[in-house]
Amino acid sequence: METGPNVWNCPFDYAEALEFDPTLKRLLTEEPVARIRLPYGEGEAWLVTRYDDVRTVTTDRRFSRHGVVGKDFPRMTPEPIVQDEAINVMDPPASSRLRSLVSKAFAPRHVERMRARTQGVVDELLSAMAEQGAPGDLMENLASPLPLTTICEVLDIPEDDRGRLRGYARTMMNTSLSNKDAAVRAKADMRAYFADLTAQRRAHPGEDLISALATARDGDEILDERELTVMAMVLLITGQDTTTYQIANLSYTLLTRPDDLAALRADPERLPSAMEEMLRFIPFRKGVGIPRVALEDVELSGVTIRAGDIVHVSYLTANRDPRKFDRPDELDLDREKPQHMTFGWGGHHCLGAPLAFVEMELALRTLLERFPDLRLAKPADELRWNETSIWRYPLALPVTW
């Protein structure tokens, strides 16, 4: 809904299952580079929605993530989720150095070791669900515990601390204004926890991912204490909540499309490519994430963005851009290698994407193998969906078999 000349009021609070936000669709169609007002932060921002323009903003050095540090930038949550020193708000060459070090912890040999551990967790969780008997809740029995257990095992976080850390993460993602003070406390508490833990791992490294980060070298470069603390926080937050919600969303998508579900049961080897298309198709979050600042005047799709302007991008609309994808609003599991932006793009493409994809693939593959008659235990239109977080996901996903 527009509030004035060329300014769109964008609460981005649409939460109708996994239907696409009509405001985002209008922006992509009617004004692909638009002025918007968000629920929190000062002033207005640009929102860029076309695939090619999003790619430009996320790769062009004329747009700076670091430029938002210290600014009360327009955003979705009362308190900014990101830490000022996090890799999420760095520009090259600082971010390049950090990404090079962190990527070593996600080398193929490490991911393969994580794959084996993840499969073990999936097997345990699904065995427990089968033992309890139908109906079961895929959110409670699989989607929620799997990523948290896996990332905590990979980071070697003590079991007694895991629930508390998940609570911190969820508080930080809440979009309610009444939650602001709690979000500030949660952010500080999580930071203090990881400052202690990373110091211990630096002194006594083990086989875990934090130790791998602490000891990773690129020539003479290593992560300093502050970088290591913030990176561990980022890995915990992005390594569990988002994957939890996407496992639920992927499961829901298949369970509400019986033909696609049957096709994957008949040919499970299609699952990885089918997942890429589902990740393109699913609107996995509400609104926008961390913006950038234009460092000089830049023209996008005929619109001039001035130096100093705040610029948001929408990966959601980029994934539905008809200039990039034929029939973008259709889920087509035979679509060839859709270059989706669900894990971001450019210098801020998600470093943990390989682990997240492994978790999602193993969860779905094992689910389809072990429960050949899996189906929703209640009508899809009776499911309840999250309305208070930036993420889109079902609060529960009851199934029978």
N, C-alpha and C positions, 0 to 999 in steps of 0.2 A: 504494500500500500504506500503510495507516495504522500509525502508531507509538505512538499513545497516544490518550487521550480527545480527540477533536475536533482532532487535529493530524495532518496528512498529510505523510509524508516524500516529497519530490518531487525526485528527481534529474533528471527531465525529460531522460533520455538515450535515449528511444525513437527509433530510426532505421530503421524498416522502410519503405524506399522513401518514398512519400508517403502512407502510411496514417496515419490520425489517431491521435494518442497516446491510448491507452485510459485513462490516468490523467486526462488533461484531460476526456475524455468523461464519466468517472465524476464528476468534480468538478462539471461543468456540470449533470449529471443529479441527483446525490445531495446535493450541498452547495454551491450556487452562490456562497455567500460563506463561504470556509473558511480555517482556520488552516493554514499550510504551513511546512515547513522546507526550505530550499534548500541546495545543496551548499556554498556559501561565504557568509561574512558572519555577523554576530552575531544570535542570537535567531530569532524567528519573524516571520511576516508574514501579512497577509490576502491571499487571492487572490479577485478578483472576476471572474466568468466570464460572466454574462448580458449581452446586448447593451445593454439599457437601463441596467443598473448600471455597465457600462464607460463608457457615454456620460456618466453622472453624474460618475464619478470623474475623467474626462478634461476636463470642462468646468466643474465646480463649484469655486469659489474656496476652499472649505473643505478642499480637497486640494492640497498644495503639492509640486511637484517640487523646488523650491529647498531644502525642508526636509531632503532627504537629504544635502546637501553636508556633508562632514566626518563622516558616520556610516558605520560599517562595516555597511551595510545588506545584508540577505539577497539573494543574487544567483546568477547562473549561472557567472560566471568568477572565477578567483582574484583578479585585479586589476580594479577597475571600468574599463570601457571609456571611459566618458564623462569629459571634463575638467570640473573644478569650475566653470570660468567659461563652459562651453558653453551655447548657447541651449537645449539639451535639459534643463537643470536650472534654467531661469529661470522665474519666474512673471510674470504681468502686474503692473505696466505695463512692466517691463524687457524681457520677452520680446516684447511687442507692438511696442515701438520697434525692436528688432532685426529682428523678422520683417518689419516694414514696409520697412526698409532692404534686407534680403536679397531680398524679393519683387521689388524693382525690377530685380534682376539676372536674374529669371526672368520678366520681362515677355514678352508674346506675341511681340514682335519679336525678342527674344533667343532665345526657344525656337525660332522659325522658322529663325533662322540656325543654331542647333544642329542642327535637323532636317536641313538640307541637308548639314552636315558629317557627321552620323551616317550618312546614306544612303550617302555616299561611302565611309565606312569599311566598312559592311556589304557593299557591292559588291566592294570589294577583297578582303575576307576570304573571301567565298563564291567569288569567281573563283579565288583561290588553292586553296581546297578542291577545286573542280571540276578544276583543273589537276593536282592530286596524284592524283586518281582515287579511286574507291571501293575499300574503305570509308574513311570519314573519321570524325573524332571531333568532334561538335558542341561539346563542352566546350572542347576545345583550339583548334578552328578558328574558333569564333564566340562562344560564350557568355563564355569567359574573356577574350579580347583586346578585344572590342567595347566594353564599358563602361569598362575601364581606358583604352583609347585615346581614347575619346570624352571622358571627364571630364578626362583629362590634356591633350587638345587644347583643351578649353573653358577649363581653368585655365592653359593654356600652360606645362605642366611639361616640362622637357627630357627627351627620349627616354631618355637615359642614366640618369636618376634614377627612372624609372617602376617598374622591377622591384624596386628597394630599397624604395620606398614601399609597394608591394603586400605585400612581405614584412613590413613593420612592421604593416600592417593585419591581416594573417592571424594574426600572433603575438598581437596584442591580442584577437582573437576566440577564441583557443584556450581550451577549458574544463579542461585538465589542470592539476593542482596543480603538477606539476614545471615548468610553463611560467611560473610567476608572476614570477620574476626577469627572464626574457626579455621578458615583457609590460611590466614597468615600464620597462626600457631602451628597448623599441620605442616606447613612448608618449613618452618624453623625447626620443628621437632624431627622431621625426616632428615634435614640437613645435618643436624647434630648427631643423629644416629649413624649416618654414613661417614661423617668425619672420623668418628671413633673406629668404625669397622675398617675403613680403608687404611687408617694408620696401622692397625693390627696386621692387615694383609701385607702392607709394605714391609713391615718388620719381619713377618713370618709367612712368606708366600706359600700357597698350597697349589692344588690343581684346579681351582675355581676360576671363573671369568674375571673377578676383581683382581686376583693375583696375576692373571695373564695381562690385564691392563696395567697393573702396577709395575710389571717387569718388562713390558713391551718397549722396544727401542727402535728408533728410526735414525740410524747413525748414532749420534750422541744424544739425541732427543728422547726424553721420557715425559710422561705426564707429571705435572707438579701436584702437590697435595690438594689444592683447591680444585684443579681440573679433574683429578681422580674422584674426589667426593661428588662433584656435580655430575660426572659421567655415570657413576654408579646409581645416583638418583634417577637420572634420565632412563637408564636401562630398566630399572625396576618399574617405573611408571609406564613407559611405552612397551615394556616386555610382558606386561600382564593384563592390564585393563583392556587395551585395544584388541588384543588377541582373543580375550574372553568374549568380547562383544561380537567379534567377527565369526568366531566358531558358532555362536548362537545364530547369527544372521545367515551364515552359509547353510546351516542345518535347516532353518526356517524356510529359506529360499527353495531348497530341494524338496522339503516335505510338503510344500504348497504347490509343487509342480511335478505331479506324478510321472509325466512322460519323461522329463529330464532325469528324475530319480531312477526310473526303470532303465534308461539308456546307460547311466553310469554303473548301475548294478550289473548290466550285461557286459560292460567293457570297462572295468575299473582303471585300466591304464590311461583312459581319457581324463582321469580326475585332475591331474596337474593343469592341463590346458583349460579344462572346464572351470577350474577355480580362478584362473586369471580373468576369464570373462565374468564370472560372478563378482569378483572383486571390483571390476570396472562398473558393473551394473548397480551394486548395492550402495545406497547413500549412507555411508558408514558413520557420519557425524552430522551435527547441525552447524550450519553457517561456515565460519572461517576459523583459521588458526592464528599463527604469529605473522604479523605483516612485515613489510619492508618500508624503507624511506627512499624516495627518489633523490639521488645525489645531484641530478641536473634535469633540465627539461627533457622529457621523452614523449614521443607521439606513439600511441597504440590505437589501432583501428580508427584512425582519424581524430582521436581525442588527445589533446596535449595535457600531460601530467607535469606539474611544475616541480622544480627543485624544492625539497623539504616536505612534499606531500606524503602522507601515509598511504600505502598501497597494499590492499589485501588481494589474495587470489583465491579462487574456488576450484579445488581439485574435483569436487563433485560435478560441477558443470563442465569442466574440461573432459571428464569421463563420458559426458552425454552430448558432446558437441557434434552436430550433424556434419560439420566440415571435416571432421576427423573420422567419425564412425558412421557407417551405413546403418540405417534403422537403429539409432543410438538408444532408444527407449525400449528396445526388445532385448530379452536375454537369449542369446544364441550361442549354445555351447559348442557349435562348430566354427565359431568365429576364429580366424587365424591370428594368433599371437597379438591380442589387443594390447597396445602400449598404454596401459592405464596409469593414472597418477595417484592411486590409492596409497602408495608408500611415499608420496612426495615426488619431487623431481630435482634434478641438478645437484648443486652442492649440499642440499639438505634432504636428499633421498634417505629414507630410514636405514640406518646402519644395521639395525636388528632385523631387517626384512627376511634374510635367509632363515633365521631361527623361527620367526613368526610363521613363515610359509610352511616350514617343516611341521610345526605344531598343528596348524590347521589341516594340512594334508593327512597327517597320521590320525588325527581325530576323526575326520570324515571317512577315510579309507577303512579304518578299523570298525567304525560304527556300521558302515554298510555291510562289511563282511560278517560281523557277529550278530547283527539283527536284520535278517533278510526281509522281515515283515514290518519293519519300523514305520510308524505313522503317528500323526498328531492324535492326542487323546481327547482333544476338544476342538470345536470348530475354530478356524484361524481367526475369525472376527471376534472371538471371545478372549483372545490373548490380551494381556496388559503390557504396555510398552513404557519404557523410561520417559519421563517428562522433565526431569530436573537436571540432567547432565548434558554436556556437549555431545555425548555419544548416543547413537540410535541402537536400541537393542530390546528384546523382550525381557520382561522381569522374570518370567518363568516360561519354560518350553516343555509342557507335559506331553509325553509320548507313551505309546503302548506298542507291543510287538507280539 
